[in-house]
Amino acid sequence: DDEAAWAVYDLGVTGNPALPAAVRVADDGTVTARAALPDRVDGNRFEPQTIAVGDGTLWIVGRTALIGLDPATLAVRRSFTVQDGAPVDLHGAAVAGGLLWSYDAQSGALLGIGPDAGRVRQRVALTGGAQAQFGAPATIIGGSDVLWVRTRIGNPNTLEQLITRVDAQSGNVTGRFSAPPQLEVGEIAVSRAPG
């Protein structure tokens, strides 16, 4: 955000159970705040995957659950399991259009998750029909009402990097292209067109 960078890491000591924590890092690299995260959400082990900041909340996204922190105090505001009617495996996150968005590696869909109780309010299919999804993490970049998502489709022998543009308000796919095969796209970033 405008104040600091955020990270999640393991406070645990080797040989002991993992203890996830969130930290705030100032622009000079100083850790200015640190808070242990709950190790369980709704009785299940919390496995942090990524962080998203937006709408006044620092979201820690686990494989199946979310924890929302107050960015000023790092106090837990809310925590819940994502409710989609089927198991989820969340990767990547961004806040846009009033929802927290994450990629579900189980279904190959981008999920728009309500910040109040974890219900999936939008579901955007990123792969269609004959395209088989490759169970790999995605990269999600959000900006106001637009999302860009990098996913992998195909299989390990015919891997393709698919970049999709999604309207965060409607959930409509507004653009899609494959990265050139000679590029191994790992991360993506968004810039404004010169103007």
Buried (B, 14 or more C-beta within 10 A) or exposed (E): EEEBEBBBEEBEEEEEEBEBBBBBBEEEEEEEBBBEBEEEBEEEBBBBBBBBBBEEBBBBBBBBBBBBBEBEEBEBBBBBBBEBEEEBBBBBBBBBBBBBBBBBBBBBBBBBBBBEEBBBBBEBBBBEEEBEBBEBBBBBBBEEEBBBBBBBBBEEEEEBBBBBBBBBBEBEBEEEEEBEEEEEBEEBEEEEEEE
